[in-house]
C-alpha cells in the first residue's frame, strides 16, 4: 500500500505578502482562487479542466507554497481550498479586495464560463 501524500504549507506568520501577490498576479491562478472563493473546497482537476496535469500541478503548487491555498490528499483526489481565515489574519481584507476587482479573462480556465 502506498503512503498517503502529504503537502507542506507555510505557517500563517510565514505567509509573505510578496509571494501572495505574485501568486495572484497570474490570470489562471487568479481564476483558480476565484473559483475556490465561490465554490469552496474542490478537487484540483476541477480548477483546470482541459489543462495538462503538469500545468495544473505547477499552478496549484505555487498557490500552496505561497500560502494562498491548503491542499490535502483524499484517496486519489487532491482537494484544495482557499486559506481565507489565515490570509485574513495575516493581511486583513486582501483577498476580498483582490476578488472584488476580479474580471474573468477569456483565456483563463474556469467552470463558470
N, C-alpha and C positions, 0 to 999 in steps of 0.2 A: 504494500500500500504506500502510495506517495505521501510525503509530508505536506501538510497544509501550507499554502503560500502565506507569507507574511510580508507586510509592507511597512517601511519606515516613514514616519511623519514627523515634521518638526513640532516641538512643544509650542504652546501659544506664545511664550515670551521669546521664542526663536524665529517667529514669523517676521520677515523683513519686508518693509513697505516696497522697497525697490524690486524685490523678487515677485511680490504680488502684482505690482503694476506691470512688470514685464510679462508675467503670465497672462494678464488680462489684455495686453496690447495686441495680441494676435486675433484676428476676427473669428477663426474657427474655435479657438479656446474660449473666447467671449461668448460665442453661441452656445458652447457646451455649458458654461456657467449659467447662462440664461435658462437653458433647458432644465438644469438642476434646480435652480431657484423656483421654477414654475412647477416642476413635476416631483421634486423630492429625490430620494434615492432611486437610482436606475442601474441596470446592467450596462457596463461600458459599451457594449455593442450598440445599444440604443442611442448613444451620443454621436455616433458617426456611421450611420448606415451607408454602406457603399464605400467607405474608406478602407484602404488596405490596413490590415491588422497592425503592421509596423507603425504606420502614421498615427493611428488611434492610440497605440501604446505610448508613443513619443509624447503626444499632447497630454494624455491623462497623467503620465509620469511627471511631466513638468508642472502641471497643476498640483499634484500631490506634493512634490518636493518643495514647492513654493508655499505650501500651507493653505491653499485655496480649497482643496477637497480632501475628503477622507475616503480611502479605498480599503475594502475588505473582501476576502475570498469567501464565497458561499458555494461549496461544491465546485462545479465547473465555471460558475459565474464569477465575475469581478464586479462587485457592487460599489457604486460611487455616490457620495453625497457631498453637498456643499457644506463647508465648515462655518456656517453663518454665525453661530454663537461665538466661536473662537475668533473669527475675524472682527465681529462687532466689539468684542472685549479688547482686542488689540488696536483696532482702527475704527472707532465708532462711526457708523454711517457710510463707510467707504463702499461696501458692496451695494447698498441701496442707491447711493449716488451714481455709481457706475452703471447699474442696471436701469436706472431712471432715464439715462441718456442712450440706452441701447437701441439700435436700429438694425434689424436683420440685414446682413449682407447677402446679396443674391448668390454669392459663391460659397457661403457657409453652410455646413451640413446641420440641419435641424428638422425635427419631425413636424413642426408647426407649419412648414412651408407647403 
